């Protein structure tokens, strides 16, 4: 899943303790966690800069209210694959490993991860960790939780993570061993995402089909699920039996505000104390309001046009290239992203290439900047492909201008080069279904897709184009591409892996498997009452709400 702007240098995040590993695993984990974010970059005149963090909280508060743009259809961790779900779930359910605000990996529910051979990962669990339903975490709960991700009957969104897993076994009361079919550099990294969540076996089984939509989630995080007022709000209550650092707020209330103007007004009035994914059209208004502070952080995020079908005109790469050539990227960044971003011709964000060998970085990022609009060349490609007058349907939604204006930009680009582009409006709560439900994508050829990396590795995005991958909505298939994905996956050493990933990145760009548009930072607004929320995309899997407390 998957910003070039002014970057503030990150301070190393505080750690609960380093991962203890066997000698055989040391080089592997060093390679996996080496990317701590992008290097510092000088100003580029865009009028914004990235912050490493927000100021640390001064003390506890009774509660705070957070604005979210859509209500999650479920909080079952196996299908937590989009912003609304993970923004909330990350504070309730925890994983074996943890992604930090500095975008590094550290121990989570596993106090130690070891790799005695390339096909084996051993997770030694923390003792005395309690679930919200009262039970104590054991190896049986881990085996069960990972097993739910692998069970085809669950249609888990994270199934691809487990494609190389041969078995997950209890090898001690507090030890789980994962045997792989072949070496997999990505699997241990994903154990810091929702793919590695551990829930109580007894709690999940007791909830049955209602798990994720009613009752508790039987997890271990600093908050537990409280009242869920459907269509309005979700409340999280501080879990006083938490094994780690006590949450600074007694309650976190997530207000569902699907209208961008309503979200902005709630932030300005104090009805909501803060929020991520600020409507881009409100950046200036919030920044100048005096009601609080608007921050930007590393988002590992690119804004793309997702190609959902290659059965029609988009099956011809010339049509995809023509649309890419016709797009006004700079105009979209100004209007759609509020000037906070930069046009790009790369599907992968620059930050994930930190630490890559220079030839690999140059191959992906060192080429010319995204081409300016070339309508004449784009028209010629459409004519050559015999696609003049052909119809394409683009999904749009009133979630925010980053979605609605990109859809409009695609329509304008297509119209200028002779295509018939039609827009289909989808409600914000239904828009998230495009990622999980094939029926929701029926009749849609393209949709604006903000793609964030779940881990600090380019393969997280590039593997999406492998045959049969979860996000390979268009059904792209290329044996050589698949072979390169497998080769990169098998290499634990980061620099060697990135050399292969650079080849994949160039192929994905050449085939225009998605249309890259811009890099986009994470945005967060905090009013004057609260502080402490991380600024980076880590909030998707890190218990960020526990850090939010009194600003004074």
C-alpha positions as CSV (number, residue, x, y, z in Angstrom):
1,X,0.0,0.0,0.0
2,X,1.2,2.3,-0.2
3,X,6.3,12.3,0.1
4,X,9.5,15.5,-2.1
5,X,9.1,18.3,0.2
6,X,10.9,19.9,3.1
7,X,11.8,17.2,5.6
8,X,12.6,17.7,9.3
9,X,15.2,15.4,10.7
10,X,13.7,12.7,12.9
11,X,14.8,12.1,16.4
12,X,15.3,8.4,17.2
13,X,12.2,7.1,18.8
14,X,12.3,5.8,22.4
15,X,12.5,2.0,22.6
16,X,11.2,-0.5,25.1
17,X,14.2,-2.6,24.4
18,X,16.1,-3.9,21.4
19,X,15.1,-7.0,19.5
20,X,17.3,-9.8,20.7
21,X,18.3,-12.1,17.9
22,X,20.5,-15.1,17.2
23,X,23.7,-14.6,15.4
24,X,22.2,-16.0,12.2
25,X,19.4,-13.5,12.4
26,X,21.4,-10.4,13.2
27,X,22.3,-9.4,9.7
28,X,18.7,-10.1,8.5
29,X,17.0,-7.9,11.0
30,X,19.5,-5.2,10.6
31,X,18.7,-5.1,7.0
32,X,15.0,-5.1,7.6
33,X,15.0,-2.2,10.1
34,X,17.8,-0.1,8.5
35,X,15.4,2.4,6.9
36,X,14.6,4.9,9.6
37,X,13.1,7.4,7.1
38,X,14.3,9.7,4.5
39,X,17.4,12.0,4.7
40,X,16.9,15.6,5.6
41,X,16.1,17.7,2.6
42,X,16.4,21.5,2.1
43,X,13.5,23.8,1.4
44,X,11.8,23.6,-2.0
45,X,9.5,26.6,-1.7
46,X,6.3,24.7,-1.3
47,X,5.4,26.6,1.9
48,X,5.3,23.6,4.2
49,X,7.8,21.3,5.9
50,X,7.7,17.9,7.5
51,X,7.8,17.6,11.3
52,X,9.3,14.7,13.1
53,X,6.6,14.8,15.8
54,X,4.2,17.0,17.6
55,X,5.2,18.4,21.1
56,X,5.1,15.8,23.8
57,X,2.0,15.9,26.1
58,X,2.4,17.5,29.5
59,X,-0.1,15.4,31.3
60,X,-3.3,13.3,31.3
61,X,-6.7,14.4,30.1
62,X,-10.2,12.9,30.6
63,X,-10.9,12.4,26.9
64,X,-10.4,13.8,23.4
65,X,-12.4,13.6,20.2
66,X,-11.0,12.7,16.8
67,X,-12.5,13.3,13.4
68,X,-12.6,10.4,10.9
69,X,-13.9,10.6,7.3
70,X,-15.8,7.3,7.3
71,X,-17.1,4.6,9.6
72,X,-15.3,1.3,9.4
73,X,-17.5,-1.5,8.2
74,X,-15.8,-3.7,10.7
75,X,-12.9,-3.6,13.2
76,X,-11.9,-7.3,12.6
77,X,-8.1,-7.1,12.2
78,X,-8.1,-9.5,9.3
79,X,-9.8,-7.0,7.0
80,X,-8.2,-3.8,8.5
81,X,-6.8,-2.5,5.2
82,X,-7.8,1.1,5.0
83,X,-7.4,4.4,6.9
84,X,-10.6,4.5,8.9
85,X,-10.2,0.9,10.3
86,X,-6.5,1.1,11.1
87,X,-6.6,4.7,12.6
88,X,-8.9,3.2,15.3
89,X,-7.8,-0.4,15.5
90,X,-4.1,0.5,16.0
91,X,-5.0,1.7,19.5
92,X,-6.9,-1.5,20.5
93,X,-5.1,-4.4,18.8
94,X,-1.4,-4.9,18.9
95,X,1.0,-7.0,16.8
96,X,4.0,-9.2,17.4
97,X,6.3,-6.4,16.3
98,X,5.7,-2.6,16.3
99,X,6.2,0.1,13.7
100,X,7.4,3.2,15.5
101,X,6.7,6.9,14.7
102,X,10.2,7.0,13.3
103,X,9.2,4.3,10.8
104,X,11.5,1.7,12.3
105,X,10.6,-1.7,13.7
106,X,10.8,-2.7,17.4
107,X,9.5,-5.5,19.6
108,X,5.7,-5.5,20.2
109,X,3.9,-8.4,21.8
110,X,7.0,-10.5,21.0
111,X,9.9,-9.4,23.2
112,X,12.3,-11.2,20.9
113,X,12.4,-12.3,17.2
114,X,15.1,-14.7,16.0
115,X,15.9,-16.2,12.6
116,X,17.9,-19.4,13.2
117,X,17.8,-20.1,9.4
118,X,16.4,-18.4,6.4
119,X,13.1,-20.3,6.5
120,X,12.4,-20.0,10.3
121,X,11.3,-17.1,12.5
122,X,10.9,-17.7,16.2
123,X,8.8,-15.2,18.3
124,X,9.3,-15.2,22.1
125,X,6.3,-13.5,23.7
126,X,6.1,-11.1,26.6
127,X,4.8,-12.7,29.8
128,X,1.8,-11.3,31.7
129,X,0.1,-9.6,28.8
130,X,-3.6,-9.4,29.4
131,X,-6.4,-9.3,26.9
132,X,-9.3,-6.9,27.3
133,X,-11.6,-9.8,28.1
134,X,-9.5,-10.8,31.1
135,X,-7.4,-13.7,29.7
136,X,-3.7,-13.8,29.5
137,X,-1.8,-14.0,26.2
138,X,-0.3,-17.4,25.3
139,X,1.3,-19.0,22.3
140,X,-2.1,-20.6,21.5
141,X,-3.6,-17.1,20.9
142,X,-0.8,-16.2,18.5
143,X,-1.2,-19.4,16.5
144,X,-5.0,-18.9,16.4
145,X,-4.7,-15.2,15.4
146,X,-2.2,-15.8,12.6
147,X,-4.3,-18.8,11.5
148,X,-7.3,-16.6,11.0
149,X,-5.3,-14.5,8.5
150,X,-4.4,-17.7,6.6
151,X,-7.9,-19.3,6.6
152,X,-9.4,-18.9,3.1
153,X,-12.9,-18.9,4.6
154,X,-12.1,-15.5,6.3
155,X,-11.2,-13.8,3.0
156,X,-8.5,-11.9,5.0
157,X,-7.1,-8.8,3.3
158,X,-3.6,-9.8,4.6
159,X,-3.6,-13.3,3.0
160,X,-0.7,-12.3,0.6
161,X,1.6,-11.8,3.6
162,X,1.2,-15.5,4.5
163,X,1.7,-16.9,1.0
164,X,5.1,-18.3,1.9
165,X,4.1,-19.6,5.4
166,X,4.2,-23.4,5.7
167,X,3.2,-23.6,9.4
168,X,2.7,-21.6,12.6
169,X,3.4,-23.7,15.6
170,X,3.4,-23.4,19.4
171,X,6.9,-24.3,20.5
172,X,6.6,-23.3,24.1
173,X,4.0,-21.6,26.4
174,X,5.3,-18.2,25.3
175,X,7.0,-19.1,22.0
176,X,5.7,-19.5,18.4
177,X,7.7,-20.7,15.5
178,X,6.8,-19.8,11.9
179,X,8.2,-22.1,9.2
180,X,8.4,-20.7,5.7
181,X,8.2,-22.5,2.4
182,X,11.1,-20.3,1.3
183,X,13.0,-17.3,2.6
184,X,10.7,-14.2,2.8
185,X,12.2,-10.8,3.7
186,X,8.8,-9.2,3.8
187,X,7.0,-11.5,6.3
188,X,8.9,-10.4,9.5
189,X,8.3,-6.8,8.5
190,X,4.6,-7.3,8.2
191,X,4.4,-8.6,11.7
192,X,4.4,-5.0,12.7
193,X,1.2,-4.3,10.8
194,X,-2.4,-5.6,11.3
195,X,-1.2,-8.9,9.7
196,X,0.6,-9.6,13.0
197,X,-2.2,-8.7,15.4
198,X,-2.8,-11.1,18.3
199,X,-6.3,-11.4,19.7
200,X,-7.7,-13.8,22.4
201,X,-8.8,-17.1,20.9
202,X,-11.5,-17.4,23.5
203,X,-12.7,-13.9,22.9
204,X,-12.9,-14.2,19.1
205,X,-14.6,-17.6,19.2
206,X,-17.2,-16.3,21.7
207,X,-18.1,-13.4,19.5
208,X,-18.5,-15.6,16.5
209,X,-19.8,-13.9,13.3
210,X,-20.3,-10.6,15.3
211,X,-16.5,-10.3,15.9
212,X,-15.4,-6.8,14.8
213,X,-18.9,-5.3,14.6
214,X,-20.4,-5.8,18.1
215,X,-18.9,-6.3,21.5
216,X,-15.2,-6.2,22.3
217,X,-12.2,-7.1,20.2
218,X,-10.4,-9.2,22.8
219,X,-7.1,-7.5,22.1
220,X,-4.2,-6.2,24.2
221,X,-3.8,-2.5,23.4
222,X,-3.8,0.6,25.6
223,X,-7.5,1.2,24.8
224,X,-10.4,-1.2,24.5
225,X,-13.5,-0.9,22.4
226,X,-16.3,1.0,24.1
227,X,-19.6,2.3,22.8
228,X,-20.2,2.1,19.0
229,X,-23.0,4.4,17.9
230,X,-23.5,3.3,14.4
231,X,-23.1,6.1,11.8
232,X,-22.0,8.5,14.5
233,X,-19.1,7.6,16.7
234,X,-16.8,4.9,18.1
235,X,-15.5,5.2,21.7
236,X,-12.3,3.7,23.0
237,X,-11.8,3.4,26.8
238,X,-8.4,3.3,28.5
239,X,-7.5,-0.2,29.4
240,X,-6.1,-0.1,32.9
241,X,-4.7,-3.6,32.7
242,X,-2.4,-2.6,29.8
243,X,1.1,-4.2,29.9
244,X,2.9,-1.1,28.6
245,X,2.8,2.6,29.2
246,X,-0.5,3.9,30.4
247,X,-2.5,6.0,27.9
248,X,-2.6,9.7,28.7
249,X,-6.3,10.0,27.9
250,X,-9.1,8.2,29.7
251,X,-11.2,8.0,26.5
252,X,-10.8,8.6,22.8
253,X,-14.0,9.4,20.8
254,X,-13.9,9.0,17.0
255,X,-16.6,11.1,15.3
256,X,-17.6,10.0,11.9
257,X,-17.9,13.1,9.7
258,X,-18.1,12.1,6.1
259,X,-18.5,15.7,4.7
260,X,-15.1,17.5,4.4
261,X,-16.6,20.9,5.4
262,X,-18.2,19.3,8.5
263,X,-14.9,17.8,9.5
264,X,-13.1,21.2,9.1
265,X,-15.8,23.0,11.0
266,X,-15.7,20.5,13.8
267,X,-11.9,21.1,14.1
268,X,-12.3,24.8,14.1
269,X,-15.2,24.8,16.7
270,X,-13.6,22.3,19.1
271,X,-16.3,19.7,18.5
272,X,-13.3,17.6,17.4
273,X,-9.9,18.1,19.0
274,X,-7.9,16.7,16.1
275,X,-7.7,14.5,13.1
276,X,-5.6,12.9,10.4
277,X,-6.2,13.2,6.7
278,X,-7.2,16.8,6.8
279,X,-9.2,17.9,3.8
280,X,-6.7,19.5,1.5
281,X,-9.0,22.5,0.8
282,X,-8.9,23.3,4.5
283,X,-5.1,23.5,5.0
284,X,-4.9,27.2,4.7
285,X,-8.1,27.8,6.8
286,X,-6.9,25.6,9.6
287,X,-3.3,26.8,9.5
288,X,-4.4,30.5,9.8
289,X,-7.3,30.0,12.2
290,X,-5.4,30.2,15.5
291,X,-7.5,27.3,16.8
292,X,-4.5,24.9,16.7
293,X,-1.6,23.6,14.7
294,X,-1.4,21.9,11.3
295,X,1.5,19.4,11.0
296,X,2.8,17.4,8.1
297,X,4.8,14.2,8.4
298,X,6.4,11.5,6.3
299,X,3.5,9.6,4.7
300,X,5.3,7.0,2.6
301,X,2.3,7.9,0.4
302,X,1.7,8.4,-3.3
303,X,-1.5,9.6,-5.0
304,X,-2.2,7.4,-8.0
305,X,-4.9,6.6,-10.5
306,X,-5.6,2.9,-9.9
307,X,-6.3,0.9,-13.0
308,X,-9.1,-1.5,-12.0
309,X,-9.8,-3.1,-15.3
310,X,-7.8,-4.0,-18.4
311,X,-10.6,-5.7,-20.2
312,X,-11.4,-2.6,-22.2
313,X,-9.4,0.3,-23.7
314,X,-7.0,0.2,-20.7
315,X,-5.8,-3.2,-21.8
316,X,-3.6,-1.3,-24.3
317,X,-0.6,0.3,-22.6
318,X,-0.7,3.1,-25.1
319,X,-4.0,4.3,-23.6
320,X,-2.6,4.2,-20.1
321,X,0.5,6.1,-21.2
322,X,-1.7,8.7,-23.0
323,X,-3.7,9.4,-19.9
324,X,-0.5,9.7,-17.9
325,X,0.9,12.2,-20.4
326,X,-2.3,14.2,-20.5
327,X,-2.6,14.6,-16.7
328,X,-1.9,18.1,-15.2
329,X,0.1,17.0,-12.1
330,X,1.2,20.4,-11.0
331,X,-2.3,21.7,-11.2
332,X,-3.6,18.8,-9.2
333,X,-1.0,19.3,-6.5
334,X,-2.0,22.9,-6.1
335,X,-5.8,22.4,-6.2
336,X,-6.2,18.9,-5.0
337,X,-3.4,18.7,-2.4
338,X,-3.4,22.3,-1.2
339,X,0.1,22.7,-2.5
340,X,1.4,20.1,0.0
341,X,3.0,17.5,-2.2
342,X,4.9,17.2,-5.4
343,X,4.2,15.6,-8.8
344,X,5.9,12.3,-9.4
345,X,6.4,9.7,-12.1
346,X,7.3,7.0,-9.6
347,X,4.7,4.7,-8.0
348,X,6.9,4.3,-4.9
349,X,7.7,7.2,-2.5
350,X,11.2,8.5,-2.3
351,X,11.6,7.7,1.4
352,X,11.4,3.9,0.9
353,X,14.6,4.1,-1.2
354,X,16.6,5.5,1.7
355,X,19.7,3.4,2.0
356,X,19.4,1.9,-1.4
357,X,22.6,1.6,-3.6
358,X,23.1,4.8,-5.6
359,X,22.6,3.0,-9.0
360,X,19.2,1.6,-7.8
361,X,18.1,5.0,-6.5
362,X,19.1,6.7,-9.7
363,X,17.2,4.1,-11.8
364,X,14.0,4.8,-9.9
365,X,14.3,8.4,-8.8
366,X,17.1,9.9,-10.9
367,X,15.4,10.3,-14.2
368,X,13.7,13.4,-15.5
369,X,10.8,14.9,-13.5
370,X,7.3,13.9,-14.4
371,X,6.6,15.0,-18.0
372,X,4.6,18.1,-18.5
373,X,1.3,17.7,-20.2
374,X,1.9,16.6,-23.8
375,X,-1.6,16.6,-25.3
376,X,-0.4,16.2,-28.8
377,X,1.7,13.0,-28.0
378,X,-1.2,11.7,-25.9
379,X,-3.7,12.2,-28.7
380,X,-1.4,10.4,-31.1
381,X,-1.2,7.4,-28.8
382,X,-5.0,7.3,-28.5
383,X,-5.4,7.4,-32.2
384,X,-2.6,4.8,-32.7
385,X,-4.4,2.5,-30.2
386,X,-7.8,3.0,-32.0
387,X,-9.3,4.2,-28.8
388,X,-10.7,7.6,-29.9
389,X,-14.2,8.0,-28.5
390,X,-14.0,4.9,-26.2
391,X,-15.6,5.2,-22.8
392,X,-14.0,4.8,-19.4
393,X,-15.6,5.1,-16.0
394,X,-13.8,6.8,-13.1
395,X,-15.0,6.4,-9.5
396,X,-15.1,9.6,-7.4
397,X,-16.3,10.5,-3.9
398,X,-16.9,13.6,-1.8
399,X,-14.4,12.4,0.8
400,X,-12.1,15.3,-0.1
401,X,-10.5,17.2,-3.0
402,X,-7.6,14.8,-3.2
403,X,-10.2,12.3,-4.5
404,X,-12.8,14.4,-6.3
405,X,-10.4,16.8,-8.0
406,X,-8.1,13.9,-9.2
407,X,-11.2,12.2,-10.7
408,X,-12.0,15.5,-12.4
409,X,-8.4,15.9,-13.6
410,X,-8.6,12.5,-15.2
411,X,-11.8,13.3,-16.9
412,X,-10.3,16.6,-18.2
413,X,-7.2,14.8,-19.5
414,X,-9.2,12.1,-21.2
415,X,-11.6,14.5,-22.8
416,X,-8.7,16.5,-24.3
417,X,-7.2,13.4,-26.0
418,X,-10.4,12.0,-27.4
419,X,-11.7,9.6,-24.7
420,X,-15.2,9.7,-23.2
421,X,-14.6,9.8,-19.4
422,X,-17.6,9.4,-17.2
423,X,-17.6,9.9,-13.4
424,X,-19.4,7.6,-10.9
425,X,-19.9,9.1,-7.5
426,X,-19.6,6.8,-4.5
427,X,-20.5,7.7,-0.9
428,X,-17.5,8.0,1.5
429,X,-18.5,5.0,3.6
430,X,-18.8,2.9,0.5
431,X,-15.6,4.1,-1.1
432,X,-13.5,1.9,1.2
433,X,-15.3,-1.2,-0.3
434,X,-13.4,-0.6,-3.5
435,X,-10.4,-2.1,-1.8
436,X,-12.0,-5.3,-0.5
437,X,-15.1,-6.1,-2.6
438,X,-14.9,-7.0,-6.3
439,X,-18.6,-6.3,-6.7
440,X,-18.0,-2.7,-5.7
441,X,-15.5,-2.3,-8.6
442,X,-17.9,-3.6,-11.2
443,X,-18.2,-1.2,-14.1
444,X,-15.3,1.0,-12.9
445,X,-12.1,1.3,-14.9
446,X,-10.2,3.8,-12.7
447,X,-10.3,5.4,-9.3
448,X,-8.2,7.8,-7.3
449,X,-6.0,5.8,-5.0
450,X,-3.9,7.2,-2.2
451,X,-1.4,4.4,-1.7
452,X,0.6,4.2,1.5
453,X,3.4,1.8,2.3
454,X,2.7,-0.5,5.2
455,X,6.4,-1.1,5.8
456,X,9.5,0.8,4.8
457,X,10.2,-1.3,1.8
458,X,9.5,-0.7,-1.9
459,X,8.3,-4.3,-2.4
460,X,5.3,-3.5,-0.2
461,X,3.8,-1.6,-3.2
462,X,5.6,-3.3,-6.1
463,X,4.4,-6.8,-5.1
464,X,0.8,-5.6,-5.8
465,X,1.3,-6.2,-9.5
466,X,2.3,-9.9,-9.1
467,X,-0.2,-12.3,-10.6
468,X,-3.1,-12.8,-8.2
469,X,-2.0,-10.1,-5.7
470,X,-4.8,-8.7,-3.5
471,X,-4.6,-5.2,-4.9
472,X,-3.9,-6.3,-8.5
473,X,-7.5,-5.4,-9.4
474,X,-6.9,-5.3,-13.1
475,X,-5.5,-8.8,-13.2
476,X,-2.1,-7.8,-14.6
477,X,0.1,-10.9,-15.2
478,X,3.7,-11.2,-16.3
479,X,5.9,-14.2,-15.6
480,X,9.1,-12.2,-15.6
481,X,7.7,-9.6,-13.1
482,X,6.5,-12.5,-10.9
483,X,9.9,-14.1,-11.0
484,X,11.6,-10.8,-9.9
485,X,9.1,-10.3,-7.1
486,X,10.0,-13.8,-5.8
487,X,13.7,-13.1,-6.1
488,X,13.5,-9.9,-4.2
489,X,11.3,-11.5,-1.5
490,X,13.9,-14.2,-0.9
491,X,16.7,-11.7,-0.2
492,X,17.0,-10.5,3.4
493,X,20.0,-8.2,2.8
494,X,18.4,-4.8,2.1
495,X,20.9,-3.4,-0.5
496,X,20.9,-6.5,-2.6
497,X,17.1,-6.7,-2.4
498,X,16.7,-3.1,-3.5
499,X,18.8,-3.7,-6.7
500,X,16.1,-6.1,-7.8
501,X,13.3,-3.9,-6.6
502,X,14.6,-1.1,-8.8
503,X,14.1,-3.3,-11.8
504,X,10.6,-4.0,-10.7
505,X,9.9,-0.3,-10.2
506,X,11.1,0.6,-13.7
507,X,8.9,-2.1,-15.2
508,X,5.8,-1.1,-13.3
509,X,6.4,2.5,-14.4
510,X,7.0,1.5,-18.1
511,X,3.8,-0.5,-18.2
512,X,1.9,2.2,-16.3
513,X,0.2,-0.4,-14.1
514,X,-1.2,2.5,-12.1
515,X,-0.8,6.1,-13.1
516,X,1.5,7.9,-10.6
517,X,0.4,11.5,-9.8
518,X,2.0,12.9,-6.7
519,X,3.8,12.3,-3.4
520,X,1.7,13.4,-0.4
521,X,2.7,13.9,3.3
522,X,0.6,12.8,6.2
523,X,-1.4,15.7,7.7
524,X,-2.6,16.1,11.3
525,X,-4.4,18.9,13.1
526,X,-4.4,19.4,16.8
527,X,-6.3,22.1,18.7
528,X,-4.7,23.9,21.6
529,X,-6.1,21.4,24.1
530,X,-4.1,18.3,23.0
531,X,-0.7,17.3,21.7
532,X,1.5,14.2,21.3
533,X,0.1,12.5,18.2
534,X,2.7,11.3,15.8
535,X,3.0,13.0,12.4
536,X,4.0,10.0,10.3
537,X,2.0,7.2,8.6
538,X,3.1,5.0,11.6
539,X,-0.3,5.9,13.2
540,X,-1.8,3.2,11.1
541,X,-0.2,0.5,13.2
542,X,1.2,2.3,16.3
543,X,-1.0,3.0,19.3
544,X,-0.8,6.7,18.7
545,X,-3.8,7.7,20.8
546,X,-2.0,6.6,24.0
547,X,0.5,9.5,23.4
548,X,-2.2,12.1,23.1
549,X,-2.6,14.2,26.3
550,X,-2.8,17.7,27.6
551,X,-1.0,20.4,25.7
552,X,-0.4,22.5,28.8
